[in-house]
Amino acid sequence: MSEAKALVVPGAGEAVGEAQEEGVQFRRLGLRFVQTKEYRRFVEFCEVCRTAHYIGLCYGAAGVGKTEATWEYARWEEIEPLLSWHGVVQPRLSAENPRPRVALYTPTATVTARQIEKDIALLCWSLRIIGEASRVVPQEVETVEGMQRPGQIDLLVVDEADRLKPQALEVLRDVYDRRPMGLVLVGMPGLEKRLARYPQLYSRVGFVHQYRTLDREEQQEIIAQQVRAFGGGKARERTIEKEALAQIIRMTGGNFRQMERLLSQMKRILEINPEVEVVSKEVVEAAREQLVFGKGL
């Protein structure tokens, strides 16, 4: 009997339930953000926009990691819990509080231009309050050239910028003109061509950055690291066959989201089948059967 027939796989309903319960697993590999080469390029791009107060456009295909990159760069997992629809949750007075320099805003699908203007004003005010809460505690502060007070926001990052209508784009241009900060718009391919139709905004754009898929070398490294961790400890580190590794790369095409989901399903299958020590093509194929991509590859 082949290994593929011996594998026990979760049912379709079980797979969906687990995905909903552990959705964060699909956002990060092993609940840990992976700083890829493309993420480091994105940070360099944002830092230039932040320090020089430029408008930047970042575009990339769905699933390459744009939203995760914005969350990591803005330290949004630390800051977002302190925010509310009414402003800010009263932060404790502590020198360990985050000092926001970047505001991350994601418009809803039906947001209006007036609501965007209100949201951004409330967001910047809330982040200023969070920054001020860390300043009230006596601490040593190193003076450097160009240092700004803790409550000032240097960069506004707008994710899902494809949702913005022309009037909303005018609101962002007005916000940019009135505040001493940079602006980064993040969206799908074609965003830069669409914004070129609005010369008053596009003439202020300083940089355009494409967020690309993972290269083959980086995929191999990430996959190998994750497979070794499937055993839950050094005593049970698993390995992966070269054919299985190549199959994963071929299925996902460097798309980070697809690779996350495929690896998550592989991990669950190996948890059900603890006797499997080497990840084979059969394991990859069993995981692929639980997903909606990669069929026929």
N, C-alpha and C positions, 0 to 999 in steps of 0.2 A: 504493500500500500504506500503510495507516495505521501510526502510530507504535507502537500496541499490538501489531500483528503483527510489527513489526520488532524488538521488544524480545527479548533473550535472557534467560531467567529460569533460576535454579538448580532442579534437580530436588528433589522432596520429600525424598528421602534425604539429599541434600547439605545441605538447609536444616536438618534435624534434627541432623546431625553438627556443623555449624558452631555451632548453638545450644549443644550440649553443650560444645564446645571453648572457646567464648567466652561462657560463661554470664554473666560479669561485665558484658558489654556490655548485657545486658538489665536489669541493676540500676541502671546509671547511664548517662545520655546522654553518649556520647563519653568514658566513664571519668571523668567529672567530675560531682560532685553539683550538682544545680540547686537553689538555695535559693529555693523558691517562697514565695508569700504564706502558704500554709497551713503550710509548714514553720516560718516565723517565728512564726506563732501557736502552733504546737506547742512551740517553744522557750520562749515566754513562759509557757505553761501549765506546762511542766516546771520552769521556774525558780521559779515561785511555790510549787509543791509541794516543791521542794528547799530553798528558804530558810525556808519556814514549817513544814516537816515535816508536810505534809498528805498524805492519800491522794487520788490523782486517777485518774479513769477516762477513757481515750481510746478511742473506737471509730470505725470507718470501714469502708467497703466494701472488698472484696478488690481490690488493685491500685492503691489511691490513693496509696501511698507511706509507709505507717506504719512498716514495718520499716526502710526506708532512712532515715527520719527519726530513728529511735531510734539507729541505727548512727552517723549523722553527729553527733547531739547528744552521744552518749557518747564520741565519737572512738574507736569500737570497732575501726576498721581499724588504728589504732596500737597498741591495747592487746591485742586478741584474740591476735595472734601470740605474745605473752609468756606466755600462759596454756597450761596443759596439764591433762589429766585428773587429774594428781597434785598440782596446785597451780599453780606458776608457774615458768617458765623463768628461770633466774638472770639478772636484768637487769644490764647494765653500769652502773657507777657514773658517772653523767653528769647534769649539770644540765639537759640537753636531754631527759631521760626524761619521758614523760607523767606528769602528776600526777592520777591518777583521782579524780574527785569523784562519778562516776556509775557504778553497777554495772548491767550489762545481762544479764538472764537469760532464756533461752528454754527452757521445759520441753519435753521430748520428748512424743510422743503417749501413751506408756505409763508416764510417770513416776509414782512413788508419793510420798505425802506425806513419808515418811521420807527419800527420796532428795532431795527438794526442800530439806529442812532441811539435809542434809549439803552439797548443792551450793552453797547460798547462803552457808553458813558458810565453805566453802573459797574461794568466789569473793571474799568480802569480805576474807579473810585475804590472798589472793594480791594483790589490788589495794593493800592496805596495804603489802605488801612492795615493790611497784613504786613506790609513792609515796615510801617511805622511801629507796629507792635514789637518788632525785634529790636528797634532802636532805643526804646525806653530803658532797656536793661544796660547798666554800665558795662562797657567792654572796650578793649583796645581796638582802635581803628587805624589801619595803615593808610596814610594819605598818599594818593597817587594822582598824577596829572589827569584831569578830566573826570575825577570821581564825582558822582551825583548822589543826591540824597536817597535814602533807602526806598522812599515811596514812589519814585519816578519810574515809569514804564518806558523802555527804550525801543520795544518792537511789538507790533501787533501782527499776529499770524492768523490768517483766516483760512480755515480748512473748508473743503467742499465749496470752493468759490464758484463752481459751475452753476450753483443754485441762484446766484445773484443776478437780479434783473438790472436793466440800465440805470434806473433811479437809485437802486441800492449801491451800484458802483459809484455813482455821483456822491452818495453819502460817505463812502470810504475815502474818496478823493478829498472831500471837505474835511474829514477827520484828520487825514494825513497833512493837509495844508495848515491846520490849526494847532497841531500838536508836534512838539519836537521829538519825533520818533520815526523809526522805519516801519515798513509795511510789507508783508509777504503774503501772497495769494497762492493757495495750493489747490490743484484740481487735476482733472483728467487731460490727456492729450487733446490739443485743439484749443485749450484755454488761451494760449498766447495769441492765436489767430483771431479768436473772438474779441479779445480786448483790444486788438489793433484797430477795431472799428470805432473805438472811442478815443480820439486823439488827445483830448485833454488829460485823460488818465494815462494812456499809453506813453505819452511824451515824458512822463515822470519815471517810467520804468528804467531802472539801472542795470538789472541782471535778469537773465532767464536761465533756469536750471532744470535739467531733465533728470528725474529720479529713475534710474535704470534697474533692471533685474539683476539678480546675483550672477556673478560669473561662475564658470564651472569649478574653478579651484576653490572658491569660497563655499560653494554648495557642498563639495566633497568634505571639506573640513567641518562644516556645521552638521552634516548628516552623521559623520563618523563620531563626533562628540555626543550627539543625542543618542545614538545607538549604544554607545558605551554606557550611558547613564540609564538605559532601560532596565539594567539588572538591579538597580536600586542600591548599588554599592560596589566597591572595588572587588569584592569577593565573587560577584556575579556579573562582571562586565561582559557584555555581548559584543560580537563582531558582526560584520556585514560582508557578504560576498560581493566581489567586484561587479558581477552581473546585476545584482540587486541594486547596488549603488548607481550604476548606469541607468537602470530602469527608473529609479526615482527622479534622477536628473532629467531624463527624457520626458517623463510624465508632467513634471512641474514647470519645466522650462525656465527655471530661475525665479519663478513667482513665489515670493515669501509666504503669502497666505496659503497657497495650495500646498507648499511644502510643510507648513505647520500642521495643516489638517491631516495630511497623509501620515506624518510622523505620529500625530496623536492617535490615529486609528491603529497604526502598527504597535504602538505601546500598549494599547488596550488588548490587542490580540495576543501579544506576548505575555501579558499578565494572566490571561485565561489559559495560555499554554506555557507554563513555566519550564517545561522540559526542553523547549527550543532554545538553544544556546547561540546558534548562528542564524542571522537574518538572511533568508534566501529570497529568491524571486517569488516563491509561493506565498511568503508572508506579505510581500509588497502587493501582490495581486489580490490577496484576501482583503487587505486594507483598502485597496482601490475600489473593490466591489461595494464598499460601504459609502463611497463618495460619488459625486456627479461629474467629475472631470477625469481625464486620463483614459477614458474608455477607448479601446482600439489601438492603444500605444504599446 
